Structures are given as structure tokens and as C-alpha cells.
Amino acid sequence: MNTLRSTFGLSIEMILIGAAFLGAASAQDRRIAVYDFDSRTAEVALRGRVPQAFNLGHQASAQIMAKLVNSNTHFEVIERADIERILKEQGRKYDERFDPGSAAELGRLLNVDGIVLGEVTSANATVSDSNMKVFKKLMGAREAKAKVHIMARLISTQTGTIQVMQEADGEGTDPLASSLSGVSSESQGDIPSALSEALTKALAKAAASVSQAIITRAAALPPIQHPGAPLQNSASAGGGPPVAASGERLPVVNSVDGTKVYIEGGQELKISVGERYDVRTITKEITLSNGQKQPIRERVETVVIEDVQGALSIAHVEGGQPSRARPGDVLQKASSLPPLLQGPPPPPTRSSVPTRKFLPGNPQ
């Protein structure tokens, strides 16, 4: 009976562990970029009181990053160094003055679902003295005190809207040396360090107050289309324009005139003269195992861009034949080489050469 109970108990335990593992594996991760907070105004009052290297804005963002990473929700967090590196690889420059209007574009470049940014609106740090009698002797004590106020926002890169706007105060203290007779024994160099420590503690408390709101809302962020995700159709994306796997809007066919194809999409989609695009049209719609319907788009032809006019482009069908494209078809960068670079057709294989049978009496 004990053996049965042990075996049964172990089986239950293994089932629970497996269920927990599957639950964790199936959880939807969120990728969040955290910008350094703007603290220029707040740091004016601290000049000369804390070390010059102490950056309130970076400290605030680091505290929130720690809360996101250590939360029960699955977050992948990228910080300023990673943001700068990714943007540099894309030929872009990091701008500390974040423009909410560029959230969608940055979301695509950084491959993130949301961006956290904010401001340390005020900060104050002082040293206070206090005296008290201990065994009829005067005890002097000093401590560094700090108070900060921060404001944080979470922006969805899919919709460009502010999902969270939260403010919080934080206070922190750090003791300095105390002594008898009311005379403190700390050195002058201890004061900036104590003030910095008090500010760090104050920022931690303020970050803890706003982080929970960010964590709760970030878990429900609409995900952008990460690389590897299927192409979305306007019908499956709530009536919006088609988007690529990276979340980028795709150009679409507006109309056709012989070999000419008129396209909605131009300079804003970085289309250039001479580029080749495959025209893809919906040929079938399948139902996935999760019940969602997914359109199948197949290539019908390749076109070459010959003119770009603002938000419109004009292309011609490669090869010169009349276009088979239809309004609403999407265009994606061509995956094949131009005909001139494709090389001659491969030589016929041995099996494709007709064989001649030689029979006795027939000439060879």
C-alpha cells in the first residue's frame, strides 16, 4: 500500500510539474524597451551635491527594468545600450527625446511590443541633524534624506497609444556617522555618497509604485508581428492594411493598366526605383488548429518599380506581359534573382534524353 501511495503521489507530482512547465512554456512573452527617464530638470537642484556621474534618469529606468524582469509575467527587456546598438545597425540614431509618434516605427525596428519612458520631475536631497540624550550625554546624529517624484508611461507599439500613465513619490534615507557630544565624525566626502544612496532608495520606492501598473498592462499588450509570424490580411487584422512578418505595412495594388501596375505605397514605405516586388494574391483560406482563419497568398507575377511619387508608385510587369494583378493584392520584396542573373537553364538530365534501342540487324 505504501509503495502504491508513493508511486501514486509521485505520479501526481510529475503531472503537476508537467502542467506548470507547459503553462510557462505556453505563456505569451512580451518584449519591452525601457528608455532612460528624462531627469534634466530635476538634476538642477542636485548640482554639486551628488557625484556628477549619478544619473537620476538612468537610475529610474534601471529600477523599473528590475521590476519587469523579476515579475511573474514573462518579459524580455532591452535597455538603452541594446536600443542604441539595434538602431545603429538600422542606420538610425538614438534620441533621448522620445517622440510618441514614432512608436510604431521604433516597435518594428526594435521588435518590441511596448516602450516604457518617463521623467523624474523633481528631486531633493538634504542632510538633517538630530540630537538626543543617551545616559545623560548628548548624542548627535545626521542622516541624508531624499525625495523624488517620477512619472512613467507605457506605449503600445502596435497601436501607438498610451496604455499606462502613472506617477509616484519616493523617499529614502541613509545614515551618516553619529557621535557623542553632538559632534559628527563623518568626513566631507561621505555626504555626496550618502545623498546618492538616499536618492537611489527613493527612486526604488517610486519605481515599485508605478511598476505594478506597468506590469499588469504590459502583459495584455497587443503583440506586434514578430519575424516568423505569418503575413496578416486586412480582414484578419481588423480592417487595417496588410502587414509583413516584421509588422511593417506592405504596399498594395490600386489598379492595373496593361503592363502598368499602380501601387499604394511610396516614399513612406521606402520603395525605390529599380526594386523588384512579387505580387501576391489570396488563392485560398485555411482554418488553423486554433480556429483562426489564415489566407494563403500565392505569387502571380513580379513587377519592377519605375517611378515613386510620394505615397504612390508605378511599376511594370517583368517580362512585358499584361499584368494579372488585382486591386488589393499585396507586394513583397522579390525573393528570386532578375532573369538576366538567373543563368541558362540546367542541361537535360540523363533520364530526360530519349534512348534508342538497338536490335539485331538494325544499323547503329
C-alpha positions in Angstrom: 0.0 0.0 0.0 2.8 2.4 0.9 4.5 1.6 -2.4 1.3 2.3 -4.3 0.8 5.5 -2.4 4.4 6.6 -3.1 4.0 5.7 -6.8 0.7 7.5 -7.0 2.0 10.5 -5.2 5.0 10.7 -7.4 2.8 10.5 -10.5 0.6 13.3 -9.3 3.7 15.4 -8.5 5.1 14.7 -12.0 1.7 15.7 -13.6 1.6 19.0 -11.7 5.2 19.7 -12.6 4.5 19.0 -16.2 1.4 21.1 -16.2 3.3 24.0 -14.7 6.0 23.6 -17.3 3.5 23.6 -20.1 1.8 26.6 -18.7 5.1 28.5 -18.5 6.0 27.4 -22.0 2.7 28.5 -23.4 2.7 31.9 -21.7 2.9 34.8 -24.1 6.2 36.6 -23.7 6.3 40.3 -24.1 9.4 42.2 -25.3 9.7 45.7 -23.7 12.1 48.5 -24.4 12.9 50.8 -21.5 14.2 54.3 -22.3 16.2 56.3 -19.8 13.9 58.7 -18.0 14.4 62.4 -18.6 15.8 63.9 -15.4 17.5 67.2 -16.6 15.1 69.5 -14.7 15.3 67.5 -11.5 19.1 67.4 -11.5 19.4 71.1 -11.5 18.7 71.2 -7.7 21.3 68.5 -7.1 24.3 70.0 -8.8 27.3 70.0 -6.6 25.6 67.8 -4.0 25.9 64.4 -5.6 28.6 62.9 -7.9 28.4 64.1 -11.5 28.2 60.5 -12.7 24.9 60.0 -10.8 22.2 59.9 -13.4 18.7 60.1 -12.0 17.0 59.1 -15.3 19.2 56.1 -15.8 18.7 55.0 -12.2 14.9 55.3 -12.5 14.7 53.2 -15.7 17.1 50.6 -14.2 14.8 50.2 -11.2 11.7 49.7 -13.4 13.7 47.2 -15.6 14.5 45.2 -12.5 10.8 45.1 -11.5 9.8 43.9 -15.0 12.5 41.2 -15.2 11.7 39.9 -11.8 7.9 39.8 -12.2 5.9 36.7 -12.7 5.0 37.7 -16.2 7.4 36.7 -18.9 9.2 39.8 -20.1 12.2 40.3 -22.3 13.6 43.7 -21.5 16.0 45.7 -23.6 17.8 48.8 -22.2 19.5 51.8 -23.6 22.7 50.1 -24.7 20.7 47.5 -26.6 18.4 50.1 -28.1 21.4 52.2 -29.3 23.1 49.1 -30.8 19.9 48.0 -32.7 19.2 51.5 -34.0 22.8 51.9 -35.1 22.6 48.6 -37.0 19.5 50.0 -38.7 21.3 53.2 -39.6 19.3 55.2 -37.0 20.5 57.4 -34.1 19.2 57.1 -30.5 17.3 60.2 -29.5 16.8 60.7 -25.8 13.8 62.9 -26.5 11.4 60.1 -27.5 8.7 61.0 -29.9 5.5 59.0 -29.2 4.5 59.5 -32.9 7.4 57.2 -33.8 6.3 54.4 -31.5 5.1 52.1 -34.3 8.3 52.5 -36.4 10.5 52.0 -33.4 8.5 49.0 -32.4 9.2 47.5 -35.8 12.9 48.4 -35.7 13.4 47.2 -32.1 11.0 44.3 -32.4 9.2 45.2 -29.2 5.6 45.2 -28.1 5.8 48.2 -25.8 8.1 51.1 -24.8 8.4 52.4 -21.3 9.6 56.0 -20.8 9.1 58.8 -18.3 10.5 61.6 -16.3 12.0 62.3 -12.9 10.0 65.5 -12.4 11.6 66.6 -9.1 14.3 65.5 -6.7 15.5 66.9 -3.4 18.4 65.7 -1.2 19.5 67.2 2.2 21.4 66.3 5.3 19.5 66.7 8.6 20.8 66.8 12.1 19.2 65.5 15.2 20.3 65.4 18.9 19.1 63.2 21.7 20.3 62.4 25.2 21.7 58.9 25.9 22.7 58.2 29.6 22.8 61.9 30.3 25.1 62.5 27.3 24.2 64.4 24.2 24.2 62.1 21.1 24.4 63.8 17.7 23.2 62.0 14.6 23.0 63.0 11.0 21.3 61.4 8.0 20.9 62.0 4.3 17.3 62.4 3.2 15.9 62.3 -0.4 12.6 62.7 -2.0 11.7 62.2 -5.7 8.7 62.3 -8.0 8.5 60.2 -11.1 6.1 59.8 -14.0 6.1 56.7 -16.2 4.3 55.8 -19.4 3.8 52.6 -21.3 3.2 53.0 -25.0 1.9 50.2 -27.3 4.0 50.0 -30.4 1.2 48.2 -32.2 -1.4 51.0 -31.7 0.8 53.9 -30.7 -1.5 54.7 -27.8 -0.5 55.3 -24.1 -1.5 52.2 -22.1 -0.4 53.4 -18.7 0.4 56.8 -17.2 1.4 56.5 -13.6 3.0 58.9 -11.1 4.6 58.2 -7.7 6.6 59.7 -4.9 9.5 58.0 -3.2 11.5 58.8 -0.1 14.8 57.4 1.1 17.3 57.9 4.0 20.9 57.0 4.6 22.6 57.4 8.0 25.8 59.4 8.4 28.2 58.9 11.3 26.9 59.8 14.7 28.9 60.8 17.8 28.7 61.8 21.4 28.7 65.5 22.4 26.8 66.4 19.3 29.8 66.5 17.0 29.6 64.3 13.9 32.7 62.3 12.9 31.9 61.9 9.2 34.2 63.3 6.6 33.1 65.8 4.0 33.4 63.1 1.3 30.8 60.9 3.0 28.0 63.4 2.3 27.7 63.0 -1.5 27.8 59.2 -1.2 25.1 59.3 1.5 22.9 61.6 -0.6 23.3 59.4 -3.7 22.3 56.3 -1.6 19.3 58.1 -0.2 18.3 59.1 -3.8 18.7 55.5 -5.0 16.4 54.3 -2.2 13.8 57.0 -3.0 13.8 56.0 -6.7 13.4 52.4 -5.8 10.3 53.1 -3.8 8.8 55.3 -6.5 9.6 52.7 -9.2 7.9 50.0 -7.1 4.7 52.1 -7.0 4.4 52.5 -10.8 5.9 49.2 -11.9 2.9 47.1 -10.9 0.6 49.2 -13.1 3.1 48.8 -16.0 3.4 45.0 -15.4 -0.3 44.4 -15.3 -1.0 46.4 -18.5 2.1 45.2 -20.4 1.0 41.6 -20.0 -2.1 42.5 -22.1 -0.3 44.5 -24.8 -1.3 43.6 -28.3 1.8 41.9 -29.8 3.5 43.2 -32.9 4.1 40.8 -35.7 7.5 39.4 -34.8 9.7 37.8 -37.5 8.5 34.4 -38.4 4.8 35.3 -37.9 2.5 34.7 -40.9 1.5 37.6 -43.2 -1.6 39.2 -41.9 -4.5 40.0 -44.2 -6.6 43.2 -43.8 -9.6 41.1 -43.0 -7.8 39.3 -40.1 -6.2 42.5 -38.8 -9.4 44.3 -38.1 -9.7 46.1 -41.4 -6.3 47.6 -41.4 -3.7 47.5 -44.2 -1.8 44.3 -44.8 1.4 44.0 -42.7 4.6 41.9 -43.2 6.0 39.5 -40.6 8.0 42.3 -39.1 4.9 44.4 -38.5 5.7 46.7 -41.4 2.9 47.9 -43.7 3.0 46.4 -47.1 2.3 48.2 -50.4 -0.9 47.1 -52.2 -2.1 47.2 -55.8 -4.5 50.0 -56.5 -5.2 49.4 -60.2 -3.8 47.9 -63.4 -3.5 49.2 -66.9 -1.9 46.7 -69.3 1.6 46.1 -68.2 1.4 49.0 -65.7 0.7 48.4 -62.0 -0.3 51.4 -59.8 0.6 50.9 -56.2 -0.5 52.4 -52.9 2.8 53.0 -51.1 5.8 55.0 -52.0 8.5 57.0 -50.2 7.0 56.4 -46.7 7.5 52.7 -47.3 11.0 53.3 -48.6 10.2 52.0 -52.1 12.9 52.8 -54.6 13.1 52.9 -58.4 14.5 49.6 -59.8 13.3 47.4 -56.9 11.6 44.2 -57.7 8.4 43.1 -55.9 6.4 39.9 -56.1 2.6 40.4 -56.4 0.7 38.0 -54.2 -3.0 37.4 -54.3 -5.3 35.4 -52.0 -6.0 32.0 -53.6 -7.3 30.1 -50.6 -8.2 30.5 -46.9 -7.5 27.7 -44.4 -8.6 27.2 -40.8 -5.8 26.7 -38.4 -5.9 24.3 -35.5 -6.7 27.2 -33.1 -9.8 28.1 -35.1 -8.3 31.2 -36.7 -8.6 31.7 -40.5 -5.4 32.3 -42.4 -5.4 33.4 -46.0 -2.9 31.8 -48.4 -1.2 34.3 -50.8 0.5 33.0 -53.9 2.8 34.8 -56.3 1.2 35.8 -59.6 4.0 37.9 -61.1 7.0 40.1 -60.4 7.0 43.8 -61.1 9.8 46.4 -61.3 9.4 49.9 -59.8 9.8 52.6 -62.4 8.5 55.7 -60.6 7.9 56.7 -57.0 5.6 59.7 -56.3 5.1 60.4 -52.5 2.6 57.8 -51.3 2.2 56.2 -54.7 4.4 54.1 -57.0 4.2 52.9 -60.6 5.7 49.6 -61.8 5.7 47.4 -64.9 5.5 43.7 -65.1 8.8 41.9 -65.5 8.9 40.4 -69.0 6.5 42.8 -70.6 3.3 40.7 -70.5 0.0 42.2 -69.3 -0.5 42.2 -65.6 -2.6 39.6 -63.8 -2.6 41.6 -60.6 -5.9 42.6 -58.9 -6.7 45.6 -56.7 -5.9 44.7 -53.1 -3.1 42.3 -53.9 0.0 42.9 -51.8 3.6 43.3 -52.8 6.6 41.8 -51.1 10.3 42.1 -52.0 11.1 39.6 -54.7 12.9 36.5 -53.5 14.2 35.4 -56.9 17.0 36.9 -59.0 16.3 39.0 -62.1 16.1 36.9 -65.3 19.4 38.2 -66.5 21.1 36.9 -63.4 19.3 33.6 -63.2 21.7 32.0 -65.7 21.0 29.5 -68.5 18.6 26.6 -67.9 20.2 23.5 -66.5 21.3 20.8 -69.1 18.9 17.9 -69.5 19.4 15.0 -67.2 20.2 11.5 -68.5 16.6 10.4 -67.8 15.2 13.2 -70.0 17.3 12.2 -73.1 15.3 9.7 -75.3 17.1 6.4 -75.5 17.4 4.4 -78.8 17.1 0.7 -78.7 19.4 -1.3 -80.9 18.1 -4.6 -82.2 19.9 -7.2 -84.2 20.0 -6.2 -87.9 19.4 -2.5 -87.3 22.2 -0.1 -88.1 23.8 1.6 -85.1 
